[in-house]
Amino acid sequence: MLETRKKTYSRRSVIAAKPTTTAARTTRRTEDDDDDVNVVSETMRKRRGRRTHEEEDSRDALPLPSGKKHKKREEEEKTKKETKGKKRVVLALFLLYSSVGMILVISYLRLLIVPDAVRTKAMEHAEFLFPSWMGVNETFLNLLPALNPDVLNSDSYYNATEHLIAARQVSDMLNAKPKHPVVIVPGFVNTGLELWKSKPCIAKRTQFRQRMWGTPAMAKAFFYNRTCWLEHMGLDARTGEDPDGIVLRPVEGIDSVDWFMPGYFVWGRMIEALGEIGYTGSNIHAHSYDWRLSPEQLEKRDGYFTKLKKQIEGMRETNPGEEKIALLAHSYGDTLSRYFLEWVESPKGGKGGANWVSDNIATYVNIAGPTLGMPKSVSALLSGEMRDTAVLNELEMTLGPMINTFVEKLIGSLEEITLVFRSWSSLWSMLPIGGDEVWGGSEIAASSSTTSDPEEVIDETPLSADVADANFLTIREFKNQREKKKWKKQQKEASATLTGLSMDNSLHFLHDLAKQTTPANAETSFKKRTKDKWYGHPLRSKLPNAPKMKIFCLYGVGKSTERSYRYTKDGFGEHLGGGGSDEGNVRRHHHRTASTSLTANASVVAKQYKLDVESDPSQLEWQKGTLSVDGDGSIPLVSLGYACASPWRAKTQNPSSIPIKIREYAHLPKTLMEGGFQGISEGEHVNIMGNVDMIRDVLKIVTGHGDAVEERISSDLPAIVRKVDENRLKSTKRGGGRRLHRNKAGF
């Protein structure tokens, strides 16, 4: 019975299992059918998709329809472009920081000594330690004292102590010791500026009295919010004073002028050399200032010259023997110092009396001073450009929006920079002085040309003596974008309007443009220039009645320096955007400036002209829209030396016959290994502060051995002096100038 039941159960189990197997088969068939259907459906969808894409492609070839889809597509394209632009900026910053890092590493290795075992291993495995593209070989490694200590004993090795060695040499040779207390008046952008009050856009990332100019803190604030940083660095366009909610003031003391950033000296080398021969903080004073301001504004806002007068008097009275002061000035500091030397004795100024300078100043040392102004200030105020930045326009025309995005992210648009420059009254105080008599005065009226080379109608060849008889500015304008394209292709039927301006009319042109956006500085400068009289005027003011005082003019020569400019109207060209019209330019820039205090009229474009880098002729002296001559890289030779060589040696401007000596330093740059990052023998405008030869001369002067410093002129300065004197004499005979007297030097 039990067996029967088992069999029955087994049979039933089998019978029960059969339907299950059949159902599974049915289910599998159904799934297979579904897969077939899915494959068919997918195939049909792909075919429909292909047709859809083809239809979209065909639609792309037609004008885009208006409406929400069109706007959405534009937004997507804009987002993609912005993303690409950000990636390019990140890449550019990475390359920049990598380059700086490599320089710092090399500089560190140059001052580091390692054990012989490590040095040997590095030499043996150099090919594995350094990639081949770096070009590092055994010869290069042997130049590093870290890997070859013998370099330390060679004459070509720079170990950052050459200025100290020079100080010891002066001390040993002349038994030189501190004599005259030293007062330093630093140059343009050489003083650190700190934040006393800020706007919310940057307040979260800054601290009270944080540096906004100088030290790495400046870079932190800049990259956090570039536009906000520029707004803080600018001044109010309507008043020329602090904008609402922003207060920047100069850092006080020697720390404000010694090092701009770690590894980049300004007065640092000079101060170290002074310390080497015995000077201390008690007889060295750096009279820092807000370099954005003109001399008049410095006294009005900060009482700068009043404080300088009291500082000099105090240092003389507390110094053993009451020795007079040695006044050292660099760059824009010369403009301020000359202003002070006349202001301090004026009844309307410092009221110090006719003998104040004679009683308090032993010597005045003018280092790279722009006595006749700086042509670079014209291009900076006109378009925010100089020769070194003109390449950005060239790249922008070549690479289009890519480089435009990079430049604006990295340093800000030239529109913003132009407005910041115009808000600084100091730049207006450095405009060229002397007019057509000094800078050339051949006026060319506006003319139209239908040739492919319109330059033929204008004589732009400068004289060898650095005095151009042609125009200072040449401006090219086109009627429309079509004419500009024709001119680019050198088509003869293309036309362009050329306007050549002398120095006098160039300054009028600048004032007319700038007063629309920055009326305070433009109007003040125009009135000052029209009157042509102010404290420290290099061609009008008399030197102090101080026969025992000595004046030294020290500057570099032999470096290419901007002298004249070519501009074009910044209103036509596919790279500008906004349809190439002036209205487009206004709309394009409106959002950048309307919320700031940098402009008095946000609807007016500040940068209406740009350097004409496309029209450079074959002459080698024309580069990136600029004509360069001899100078120190920032100041032309005529501005550096003419006043010291001619008018200041004439009885009319030097009634007490103050002895004046000129000392030129040839620009002799060396490699990084031989001269360090800024060099020890350069004549460049800033790097001359580390020139060992000049430091040696300054030490002789301040220790009372100025007679050992002989005059040295190696440039074409005598020819320049003769040419300018001839021009001024002709102007005098026509009744347009003052009477001239031949100077003692016989230039």
Stockholm file with secondary structure:
# STOCKHOLM 1.0

chainA/1-747         MLETRKKTYSRRSVIAAKPTTTAARTTRRTEDDDDDVNVVSETMRKRRGRRTHEEEDSRDALPLPSGKKHKKREEEEKTKKETKGKKRVVLALFLLYSSVGMILVISYLRLLIVPDAVRTKAMEHAEFLFPSWMGVNETFLNLLPALNPDVLNSDSYYNATEHLIAARQVSDMLNAKPKHPVVIVPGFVNTGLELWKSKPCIAKRTQFRQRMWGTPAMAKAFFYNRTCWLEHMGLDARTGEDPDGIVLRPVEGIDSVDWFMPGYFVWGRMIEALGEIGYTGSNIHAHSYDWRLSPEQLEKRDGYFTKLKKQIEGMRETNPGEEKIALLAHSYGDTLSRYFLEWVESPKGGKGGANWVSDNIATYVNIAGPTLGMPKSVSALLSGEMRDTAVLNELEMTLGPMINTFVEKLIGSLEEITLVFRSWSSLWSMLPIGGDEVWGGSEIAASSSTTSDPEEVIDETPLSADVADANFLTIREFKNQREKKKWKKQQKEASATLTGLSMDNSLHFLHDLAKQTTPANAETSFKKRTKDKWYGHPLRSKLPNAPKMKIFCLYGVGKSTERSYRYTKDGFGEHLGGGGSDEGNVRRHHHRTASTSLTANASVVAKQYKLDVESDPSQLEWQKGTLSVDGDGSIPLVSLGYACASPWRAKTQNPSSIPIKIREYAHLPKTLMEGGFQGISEGEHVNIMGNVDMIRDVLKIVTGHGDAVEERISSDLPAIVRKVDENRLKSTKRGGGRRLHRNKAGF
#=GR chainA/1-747 SS CHHHHHHHHHHHHHHHHHHHHHHHHHHHHHHHHHHHHHHHHHHHHHHHHHHHHHHHHHHHHSCCCCSHHHHHHHHHHHHHHHHHHHHHHHHHHHHHHHHHHHHHHHHHHHTCCCCHHHHHHHHHTHHHHSCGGGTCCHHHHHTCTTTCGGGGGSTTCCCSCHHHHHHHHHHHHHCCCCCSCEEEECCTTCSCEEEEECCHHHHTTCCTTCEEESHHHHHHHHHHCHHHHHHHHSCCTTTSSCCTTCEEEECCSGGGTSEEETTEESSHHHHHHHHHTTCCTTSEEECCCCTTSCHHHHHHHHCHHHHHHHHHHHHHHHSGGGCCEEEEEETHHHHHHHHHHHHTTCTTTTCCCTTHHHHHEEEEEEESCCTTCCTHHHHHHHHSCCHHHHHHHHHHHHHTHHHHHHHHHHTCCHHHHHHHHHHCHHHHHTSCCSHHHHHCCCCEEEEEECSSCGGGGSCCCCCTTSCCSSCSEEEEECSSHHHHHHHHTTCTTCCEEEEEECHHHHHHHHHHHHTTTCHHHHHHHHHHHHHTCCTTCTTTSCCCSCTTCEEEEEEEESEEEEEEEEEEETTCCTTTCGGGSHHHHHHHHHHHHTTSSSCSCTTSCSCCEEECGGGCCSCTTEETTEEEEEEBSSSBHHHHHHHHHTGGGSTTTCTTCCCEEEEEEECCCCCHHHHTTTCSSCCSTTGGGGCHHHHHHHHHHHTTCGGGSCCBCCSSHHHHHHHHHHHHHHHHHTTSSCCCCCCTTCC
#=GC SS_cons         CHHHHHHHHHHHHHHHHHHHHHHHHHHHHHHHHHHHHHHHHHHHHHHHHHHHHHHHHHHHHSCCCCSHHHHHHHHHHHHHHHHHHHHHHHHHHHHHHHHHHHHHHHHHHHTCCCCHHHHHHHHHTHHHHSCGGGTCCHHHHHTCTTTCGGGGGSTTCCCSCHHHHHHHHHHHHHCCCCCSCEEEECCTTCSCEEEEECCHHHHTTCCTTCEEESHHHHHHHHHHCHHHHHHHHSCCTTTSSCCTTCEEEECCSGGGTSEEETTEESSHHHHHHHHHTTCCTTSEEECCCCTTSCHHHHHHHHCHHHHHHHHHHHHHHHSGGGCCEEEEEETHHHHHHHHHHHHTTCTTTTCCCTTHHHHHEEEEEEESCCTTCCTHHHHHHHHSCCHHHHHHHHHHHHHTHHHHHHHHHHTCCHHHHHHHHHHCHHHHHTSCCSHHHHHCCCCEEEEEECSSCGGGGSCCCCCTTSCCSSCSEEEEECSSHHHHHHHHTTCTTCCEEEEEECHHHHHHHHHHHHTTTCHHHHHHHHHHHHHTCCTTCTTTSCCCSCTTCEEEEEEEESEEEEEEEEEEETTCCTTTCGGGSHHHHHHHHHHHHTTSSSCSCTTSCSCCEEECGGGCCSCTTEETTEEEEEEBSSSBHHHHHHHHHTGGGSTTTCTTCCCEEEEEEECCCCCHHHHTTTCSSCCSTTGGGGCHHHHHHHHHHHTTCGGGSCCBCCSSHHHHHHHHHHHHHHHHHTTSSCCCCCCTTCC
//
